[in-house]
């Protein structure tokens, strides 16, 4: 550059600027400045423009996203930023170079879709994915995954035995795509789905016609109809028996055991109660599948030999109506598990004559220090104590005994049931929760019982996570029009403190969220329940206990970059496809190398993938991948 400034070469001779008149110097320097300005503009034209200055990258929470390259092509038009900022005008540049806001986000060019879907196919082959099983690292291009046998349309890994069919993959997963039922239709939107669903989507009735439960569901033409006989009246009776239950205020989170088709939990939603309905997988009935198709929180779970995957003091109320469980057998070990999950001062409702004589049930509950508040007909309501005073005042020989002080009641992954009473925290954590809806945004005391690095700043981290997801969801609603997607069943694969689910509630998106806390991170599950949300602990290297076609939207933030060090990410993506409804979408936020890898897998799954840059531009370490599973 120094040489350019000090000398200027002409065709026949050199002119020295130091010996040139002042006017000539000014002219020459102006020409050079103009040349450099044009040069800089030329090379900067390919840089993605930003509406706001770039922010500092976050290793925990990737910031806002802008459209990037989509499967080798430019994406459909979209605003440059998801950040909610005040600007004079936003939009896109049309083919004439003028700004316009006349565009639709989420509708994709059909030719582009075909090219994206077919891009993953190699010479028409249906080869599976070639990858490193230990780390899930791609080895070259990916072919399309084949479709599993038709008999596996309702397949639940681990719960269904398919040995000998050649369908299983190492690590209990699949190496094929679970097919949908013949004549499968896009779901009926909520709240209409509460009362009717498509027959073709769940072709088996959950009850035999000669059973009393058959009155809860009937077939009418191409639909199943749910009359909802007595569900509201049952809740009304409970409220009259014990008014302190206060559905929707004091009682926010409930569990319904052996839920049938989840009518109890379905109608409690009208009272601001979030009820998780659980039942076993029965070869003759698929009650949980009916509940999920209706749009009700439900999952497969059973009282067997291991703790259920929920923390201590999770539920304000646990309900059992005709659940056919002998609560007094084996020294009451199953009722002790209910006691562990029930919040201090929480309620257990038995709405049927017990399998064992009621006298045995009374004796066991007295030894558990439960108070029988009311019994009317076949409905009995007990309340768990608020502290340990009753436990400690019992005679030493009374059984069951208290659990050892070293027992962690929130440790639930592959932990056997224990014949002991889980003690309540001496500091009162988990008891006397703030009434709903204030508890959703109140940092609970149990924040300080979580094993994690941060000690003094936990409340600030809690609030920051909520604010972060509030900003993100505001952007999703504005850019991707989430309020028009008819979301109902949503899963957050890495929930942390539940900020994502809380934001969906704040923006009045009429959906429920299954918040999953991976075993690979800190156990924040107690915080989720203290906020009034529902969730479960899970290892994403294993299948999730639910039926295929469960969720409308699956969200995963900073998850797969962690899990790829533990297991094959292709297995996780196949599991995501299994539990995603046709017409559903996946939103994955992760590091750039992981997103590049997942985009290839998304193509192999037959999804329509679109990739978006962060506000730091195309060279940022964070990106967003959206995958749509077309019908």
C-alpha positions in Angstrom: 0.0 0.0 0.0 2.9 2.3 0.7 4.2 1.8 -2.8 0.8 2.7 -4.2 0.7 5.9 -2.3 4.2 7.1 -3.0 4.3 6.4 -6.7 1.8 6.3 -9.6 2.8 4.5 -12.8 1.8 6.0 -16.2 2.3 4.4 -19.6 5.7 6.0 -20.3 7.1 7.5 -17.1 6.7 7.7 -13.3 5.3 10.7 -11.4 6.5 11.2 -7.8 3.8 12.5 -5.5 6.3 14.2 -3.3 7.3 16.5 -6.2 3.8 17.0 -7.6 1.8 20.2 -7.2 -0.8 20.1 -4.3 -3.8 20.1 -6.6 -2.5 17.1 -8.5 -1.8 15.3 -5.2 -5.4 15.8 -4.1 -6.8 14.5 -7.4 -4.6 11.4 -7.3 -5.5 10.6 -3.6 -9.2 11.1 -4.3 -9.0 8.7 -7.2 -7.3 6.1 -5.1 -9.8 6.5 -2.2 -12.7 6.0 -4.7 -11.1 2.9 -6.1 -10.6 1.4 -2.7 -14.2 2.2 -1.7 -15.6 0.5 -4.8 -13.3 -2.5 -4.1 -14.5 -2.9 -0.5 -18.2 -2.7 -1.5 -17.5 -5.3 -4.2 -16.1 -7.9 -1.8 -18.6 -7.1 1.0 -21.7 -7.6 -1.1 -21.8 -11.3 -0.3 -21.9 -10.8 3.5 -25.3 -11.4 5.1 -26.7 -8.1 6.3 -27.9 -7.8 9.9 -30.8 -5.7 11.2 -29.0 -5.3 14.5 -25.3 -5.4 15.5 -24.0 -8.9 16.1 -24.2 -10.1 19.7 -21.6 -12.1 21.6 -22.0 -15.8 20.9 -23.4 -17.9 23.8 -22.2 -21.4 24.5 -25.4 -22.1 26.4 -28.1 -20.3 24.4 -27.5 -19.6 20.7 -29.0 -16.2 19.9 -31.3 -15.2 17.1 -31.3 -16.7 13.6 -31.3 -15.5 10.0 -32.0 -17.5 6.8 -29.1 -19.4 5.4 -28.5 -22.0 2.6 -31.2 -24.7 2.4 -30.2 -28.1 1.1 -27.8 -26.5 -1.3 -30.3 -23.8 -2.4 -31.4 -20.4 -1.1 -34.3 -20.6 1.4 -37.8 -19.3 0.9 -38.0 -15.6 1.6 -37.9 -14.7 5.3 -37.1 -11.6 7.4 -33.4 -11.1 8.2 -33.8 -11.4 12.0 -36.0 -13.2 14.5 -35.1 -10.5 17.2 -38.1 -8.5 18.3 -36.7 -5.0 17.6 -38.5 -1.7 16.6 -37.6 -0.8 13.0 -39.3 1.5 10.5 -40.0 -1.3 8.1 -39.0 -4.9 7.6 -39.5 -7.3 4.7 -37.7 -8.9 1.8 -36.2 -7.7 -1.4 -38.2 -8.7 -4.4 -37.0 -9.4 -7.9 -37.1 -5.7 -8.8 -34.9 -4.7 -5.9 -37.7 -3.1 -3.9 -38.5 -4.0 -0.3 -41.9 -5.7 0.3 -43.6 -7.4 3.2 -46.0 -9.3 1.0 -44.7 -12.8 1.7 -45.7 -16.0 3.6 -43.3 -17.7 5.9 -43.6 -21.5 6.1 -45.0 -22.1 2.6 -42.3 -23.7 0.4 -41.8 -23.9 -3.3 -42.9 -27.4 -4.4 -40.0 -27.8 -6.9 -37.6 -26.9 -4.1 -39.3 -29.5 -1.8 -38.9 -32.2 -4.5 -35.3 -31.4 -4.9 -34.7 -31.4 -1.2 -36.5 -34.6 -0.5 -34.8 -36.4 -3.5 -31.4 -34.9 -2.7 -30.6 -37.5 -0.1 -31.1 -40.4 -2.5 -28.0 -41.9 -4.1 -28.7 -43.2 -7.6 -32.2 -44.3 -6.5 -30.8 -46.6 -3.7 -32.4 -47.1 -0.4 -29.2 -47.6 1.5 -29.2 -46.8 5.2 -26.9 -44.4 6.9 -23.2 -45.1 7.2 -21.9 -43.8 10.5 -19.6 -44.2 13.4 -21.7 -46.0 16.0 -19.8 -44.7 19.0 -19.9 -41.0 18.0 -22.5 -40.8 15.3 -20.1 -39.1 12.9 -21.1 -39.2 9.2 -19.0 -41.2 6.7 -19.9 -39.7 3.4 -23.3 -39.3 1.7 -26.5 -40.7 3.1 -29.1 -42.8 1.3 -32.8 -42.8 2.0 -33.9 -44.9 5.0 -36.3 -47.7 4.0 -39.8 -48.1 5.5 -40.3 -50.8 8.2 -42.7 -53.6 7.8 -46.4 -52.6 7.9 -46.9 -54.6 11.1 -44.7 -52.1 13.0 -47.0 -49.1 12.5 -47.6 -48.9 16.3 -44.2 -50.1 17.3 -42.7 -49.0 20.6 -39.1 -50.0 21.0 -38.2 -51.9 24.2 -41.9 -52.6 24.9 -42.5 -54.6 21.6 -40.4 -57.7 20.9 -39.4 -57.8 17.2 -36.5 -60.2 17.4 -36.1 -62.2 14.2 -37.7 -59.5 12.0 -34.4 -57.9 11.2 -35.8 -54.5 12.2 -33.8 -53.6 15.2 -30.6 -51.5 15.2 -27.7 -51.7 17.7 -28.7 -49.9 20.9 -32.4 -50.9 20.9 -33.4 -48.5 18.1 -34.5 -48.9 14.5 -32.8 -48.7 11.2 -36.0 -48.0 9.2 -39.0 -45.6 9.2 -42.1 -46.7 11.1 -45.0 -46.6 8.6 -48.2 -44.7 9.3 -51.6 -46.6 9.2 -53.4 -46.9 5.9 -55.5 -43.8 5.1 -53.9 -41.8 7.9 -55.2 -38.2 8.0 -53.8 -35.0 9.5 -55.0 -34.7 13.1 -58.2 -32.9 14.0 -57.2 -29.6 15.7 -57.8 -29.0 19.4 -60.2 -28.5 21.0 -62.4 -30.4 18.5 -60.0 -33.4 18.9 -61.1 -33.7 22.6 -64.4 -35.1 21.4 -63.5 -36.9 18.1 -60.5 -38.4 16.3 -60.1 -40.1 12.9 -60.7 -43.9 13.0 -58.0 -44.5 10.5 -55.3 -42.9 12.7 -56.0 -45.3 15.6 -57.7 -48.3 14.0 -58.1 -50.4 17.2 -60.7 -49.6 19.9 -59.2 -49.3 23.4 -62.0 -51.4 25.0 -63.8 -54.6 24.2 -67.5 -54.0 23.5 -68.5 -56.1 26.4 -66.6 -54.0 29.0 -68.1 -51.2 30.9 -65.5 -48.8 29.7 -66.7 -49.1 26.2 -69.3 -46.3 26.9 -66.4 -43.8 27.0 -65.6 -44.2 23.2 -67.9 -45.0 20.3 -67.4 -45.3 16.6 -69.4 -43.0 14.3 -68.6 -43.2 10.6 -64.9 -42.5 10.0 -64.4 -41.2 13.5 -64.2 -42.2 17.1 -66.5 -40.1 19.4 -65.8 -39.5 23.1 -69.0 -38.6 24.9 -67.2 -37.8 28.2 -69.8 -39.3 30.4 -69.5 -38.1 34.0 -66.0 -36.7 33.8 -66.9 -33.2 34.9 -69.3 -34.5 37.5 -66.6 -36.7 38.9 -64.3 -33.7 39.3 -67.1 -31.7 40.8 -67.7 -34.4 43.4 -64.1 -34.4 44.4 -64.1 -30.7 44.8 -67.2 -30.8 47.1 -65.7 -33.6 49.2 -62.4 -31.7 49.8 -62.6 -28.0 48.8 -59.0 -27.4 49.8 -57.9 -29.4 46.6 -58.8 -26.2 44.7 -58.3 -27.3 41.1 -56.3 -24.8 39.1 -55.0 -22.9 42.0 -53.5 -25.1 44.7 -53.7 -28.2 42.6 -52.0 -27.6 39.3 -50.1 -30.8 38.4 -51.8 -34.2 38.6 -51.2 -37.8 37.7 -53.9 -40.2 36.5 -52.9 -43.9 36.9 -54.2 -46.4 34.3 -56.0 -43.5 32.8 -58.2 -45.3 30.2 -58.6 -42.8 27.4 -57.7 -39.9 29.8 -61.1 -38.3 30.1 -60.4 -37.3 33.7 -57.3 -35.3 32.7 -58.9 -34.0 29.6 -61.7 -32.2 31.4 -59.4 -31.0 34.2 -57.6 -28.9 31.5 -60.7 -26.6 31.6 -59.8 -26.0 35.3 -56.1 -25.1 34.6 -54.9 -28.5 35.8 -52.1 -30.2 33.9 -52.7 -34.0 34.2 -50.2 -36.6 33.0 -52.1 -39.7 32.2 -50.1 -43.0 32.3 -51.0 -46.6 31.5 -49.2 -49.7 30.5 -48.9 -50.9 26.9 -51.5 -53.6 26.4 -51.5 -55.8 23.3 -55.3 -55.7 23.2 -55.8 -52.0 23.9 -53.9 -48.7 23.2 -55.5 -46.3 25.7 -52.5 -44.0 25.8 -52.4 -43.8 22.0 -56.1 -42.7 22.0 -55.3 -40.0 24.7 -52.4 -38.6 22.6 -54.4 -38.6 19.4 -57.0 -36.5 21.3 -54.3 -34.1 22.3 -54.0 -34.9 26.0 -50.7 -35.3 28.0 -50.0 -39.0 28.3 -47.2 -41.6 28.2 -46.6 -45.3 28.7 -45.5 -46.1 32.2 -46.1 -48.9 34.7 -45.7 -49.6 38.4 -43.4 -52.5 38.3 -39.9 -53.0 39.9 -38.3 -49.6 39.1 -39.1 -46.0 40.2 -41.2 -44.1 37.7 -39.2 -41.4 35.9 -40.6 -38.5 37.9 -39.0 -36.6 40.8 -40.0 -36.6 44.4 -42.8 -34.2 45.3 -43.8 -33.9 41.7 -47.6 -34.1 41.8 -50.1 -32.1 43.8 -52.7 -34.9 43.2 -52.5 -38.5 42.2 -55.7 -40.2 40.9 -56.5 -43.9 40.5 -59.9 -44.8 39.1 -60.6 -48.5 38.5 -56.8 -48.9 38.1 -56.8 -52.6 39.3 -53.6 -52.2 41.4 -53.2 -54.0 44.7 -51.7 -51.2 46.6 -51.1 -53.2 49.8 -49.2 -56.1 48.2 -45.5 -56.6 48.9 -45.6 -54.5 52.1 -47.1 -51.6 50.1 -44.1 -51.0 47.9 -46.2 -49.5 45.1 -48.0 -47.1 47.4 -44.6 -46.1 48.7 -43.7 -45.0 45.2 -46.9 -42.9 45.1 -45.8 -41.4 48.4 -42.4 -40.5 46.9 -43.9 -38.7 43.9 -46.7 -37.0 45.9 -46.0 -33.4 47.0 -46.0 -32.6 50.8 -49.6 -32.0 51.6 -50.7 -33.5 48.3 -53.8 -35.7 47.7 -54.2 -39.4 46.7 -57.7 -40.3 45.3 -58.8 -43.8 45.0 -62.0 -43.8 42.9 -63.0 -47.5 43.1 -63.2 -50.2 45.6 -59.6 -51.3 46.3 -58.4 -54.7 45.1 -57.4 -55.6 48.6 -59.9 -55.2 51.5 -60.3 -51.5 52.4 -59.3 -52.3 56.0 -55.8 -53.2 54.7 -55.6 -50.0 52.8 -56.6 -48.0 55.9 -53.9 -49.7 57.9 -51.2 -49.1 55.3 -52.1 -45.4 54.8 -52.1 -44.8 58.6 -48.5 -46.2 58.8 -47.6 -43.8 56.0 -49.0 -41.0 58.1 -51.6 -40.2 55.4 -54.9 -38.7 56.7 -58.1 -40.0 55.3 -60.0 -36.8 54.7 -63.2 -38.2 53.2 -64.9 -41.3 51.9 -68.1 -41.2 49.9 -69.3 -44.3 48.0 -66.3 -45.7 46.1 -64.2 -42.4 46.3 -61.6 -42.1 49.1 -59.3 -39.1 49.5 -56.1 -39.1 51.6 -53.6 -36.3 52.3 -49.9 -36.7 52.7 -48.3 -34.8 55.7 -46.4 -31.5 55.2 -43.3 -32.6 57.2 -41.6 -35.5 58.9 -43.0 -35.0 62.4 -45.5 -37.9 62.1 -42.8 -40.2 60.7 -40.4 -39.5 63.5 -43.0 -40.0 66.2 -43.9 -43.5 65.1 -42.7 -46.5 67.2 -39.3 -47.8 66.0 -40.8 -51.2 65.0 -43.5 -49.7 62.7 -43.1 -50.6 59.0 -42.3 -49.4 56.5 -39.3 -47.7 57.9 -37.8 -44.4 56.8 -35.4 -44.4 53.9 -31.7 -43.9 54.7 -30.5 -40.3 54.9 -28.3 -40.9 51.9 -31.2 -42.0 49.6 -31.8 -39.4 46.8 -35.5 -39.5 46.1 -34.9 -37.6 42.8 -32.6 -40.3 41.5 -34.9 -42.2 39.2 -33.0 -43.6 36.2 -32.8 -47.4 36.5 -33.4 -47.2 40.3 -35.3 -50.1 42.0 -38.3 -49.5 44.1 -37.6 -49.3 47.8 -39.7 -50.5 50.8 -39.2 -47.3 52.8 -40.8 -43.9 53.3 -39.0 -41.1 51.5 -38.3 -38.3 54.0 -39.3 -34.8 53.3 -36.6 -32.1 53.1 -36.1 -30.4 56.5 -35.9 -27.0 54.9 -39.4 -27.4 53.6 -38.5 -27.4 49.9 -41.3 -28.6 47.7 -44.1 -27.9 50.2 -46.6 -25.0 50.1 -46.1 -24.0 46.5 -47.2 -20.6 45.2 -50.6 -20.8 43.6 -51.0 -21.1 39.9 -50.3 -19.2 37.7 -47.8 -17.2 39.8 -45.7 -20.3 40.4 -44.8 -20.5 36.7 -42.4 -17.6 37.0 -41.4 -17.8 40.6 -37.9 -19.3 41.0 -38.6 -22.3 43.4 -36.4 -23.1 46.4 -35.5 -26.4 45.0 -33.3 -24.6 42.5 -30.6 -24.8 45.2 -30.9 -28.6 45.6 -29.8 -29.3 42.0 -26.3 -30.6 41.5 -24.7 -28.1 39.1 -21.8 -25.8 38.9 -23.5 -22.4 39.6 -24.2 -21.8 43.2 -25.1 -18.1 43.9 -26.5 -17.1 40.6 -29.2 -19.8 40.1 -32.1 -17.4 40.4 -30.5 -15.1 37.8 -29.9 -18.0 35.5 -33.5 -19.2 35.9 -34.8 -15.7 35.0 -32.3 -15.3 32.1 -33.4 -18.6 30.6 -37.1 -17.6 30.8 -36.3 -14.2 29.1 -34.3 -15.9 26.4 -37.0 -18.3 25.4 -39.6 -15.6 25.6 -37.7 -13.6 23.0 -37.1 -16.7 20.8 -40.8 -17.7 20.9 -41.9 -14.2 20.1 -39.7 -14.4 17.0 -41.0 -17.9 16.0 -44.6 -16.6 16.3 -43.8 -13.6 14.1 -41.6 -15.3 11.5 -42.8 -18.9 11.4 -46.4 -18.1 12.3 -46.6 -20.7 15.1 -50.1 -19.6 16.1 -51.3 -20.8 12.7 -49.7 -24.3 13.0 -52.4 -25.7 15.4 -49.7 -27.0 17.7 -51.1 -29.3 20.5 -48.6 -32.1 21.5 -45.1 -30.5 21.9 -41.9 -32.0 23.2 -38.8 -30.2 24.5 -36.0 -32.7 24.3 -33.7 -30.7 26.6 -35.9 -28.7 28.9 -33.4 -27.3 31.5 -35.6 -25.1 33.7 -38.7 -25.2 31.4 -38.3 -21.7 29.9 -39.4 -22.9 26.5 -42.7 -24.4 27.8 -43.3 -21.3 30.0 -42.9 -19.1 26.9 -45.5 -21.1 25.0 -47.9 -20.6 27.9 -47.2 -16.9 28.1 -47.9 -16.4 24.4 -51.2 -18.3 24.8 -50.3 -21.1 22.4 -53.0 -23.7 23.2 -50.7 -26.7 23.6 -49.0 -28.9 26.3 -45.3 -29.6 26.5 -43.6 -32.8 27.5 -40.4 -31.5 29.1 -37.6 -34.0 28.9 -34.5 -33.8 31.2 -31.7 -35.9 29.7 -29.7 -38.1 32.0 -26.6 -36.6 30.4 -27.1 -33.3 32.2 -28.2 -31.9 35.6 -31.4 -33.2 37.0 -33.6 -30.1 36.9 -36.8 -32.1 36.8 -38.0 -31.0 40.3 -37.8 -27.3 39.2 -40.1 -28.1 36.3 -42.8 -29.6 38.5 -42.4 -26.8 41.0 -43.2 -24.4 38.2 -46.4 -26.3 37.4 -45.1 -28.0 34.3 -44.9 -31.7 33.5 -41.8 -33.7 32.4 -39.8 -36.9 32.6 -36.2 -38.0 32.8 -34.9 -39.9 29.8 -31.7 -41.1 28.1 -31.8 -40.2 24.5 -29.5 -43.0 23.6 -32.6 -45.2 24.2 -36.1 -45.0 22.7 -38.8 -42.9 24.4 -41.8 -44.7 25.9 -44.6 -43.5 23.6 -46.4 -44.5 20.5 -45.5 -43.5 17.0 -47.0 -40.2 15.7 -47.3 -38.6 19.1 -46.0 -35.0 18.8 -46.8 -32.1 16.5 -43.5 -30.3 17.2 -40.2 -31.6 18.7 -37.7 -29.0 20.0 -34.1 -29.7 20.7 -31.6 -27.0 21.8 -27.9 -27.7 22.4 -28.8 -31.4 22.8 -27.4 -33.5 19.9 -23.9 -32.0 20.2 -23.8 -33.6 23.7 -25.5 -36.9 22.9 -23.4 -37.5 19.8 -20.5 -38.2 22.2 -22.5 -40.9 23.9 -24.4 -42.6 21.1 -25.3 -42.6 17.4 -27.2 -39.4 16.4 -28.9 -41.2 13.5 -30.6 -43.5 16.1 -31.9 -40.4 17.9 -33.1 -38.8 14.6 -34.9 -42.0 13.7 -36.6 -42.0 17.1 -37.6 -38.3 16.5 -39.2 -39.4 13.2 -41.0 -42.3 14.9 -42.7 -40.0 17.5 -43.3 -37.1 15.1 -46.8 -36.8 13.5 -47.0 -36.5 9.7 -47.3 -32.8 9.1 -45.3 -32.1 12.2 -42.0 -30.1 12.5 -38.7 -30.4 14.3 -36.7 -27.4 15.4 -33.0 -28.1 16.2 -30.7 -25.4 17.6 -27.0 -26.5 17.8 -23.5 -26.0 16.7 -22.7 -25.5 13.0 -20.9 -28.8 12.5 -23.7 -30.8 14.1 -26.4 -29.0 12.1 -24.5 -29.7 8.9 -24.5 -33.4 9.9 -28.2 -33.4 10.9 -29.3 -31.8 7.7 -27.9 -34.8 5.8 -29.8 -37.2 8.1 -33.0 -35.1 7.8 -32.8 -35.6 4.0 -32.4 -39.3 4.5 -35.5 -39.4 6.7 -37.5 -37.7 4.0 -38.0 -34.5 5.9 -38.0 -31.1 4.2 -35.1 -29.4 5.9 -34.3 -25.6 6.1 -31.3 -24.2 7.7 -31.0 -20.7 9.3 -27.9 -18.7 10.3 -27.6 -17.0 13.7 -27.4 -13.2 13.9 -23.6 -13.4 13.9 -23.8 -14.4 10.2 -23.0 -17.5 8.2 -19.7 -18.1 10.1 -21.4 -18.3 13.5 -20.9 -21.4 15.6 -24.7 -21.8 16.1 -27.5 -22.5 13.5 -31.1 -23.5 13.4 -32.4 -26.5 11.5 -36.1 -26.9 10.8 -37.4 -30.2 9.4 -41.0 -30.8 8.2 -42.4 -34.3 8.0 -44.8 -34.2 5.1 -47.9 -36.4 5.0 
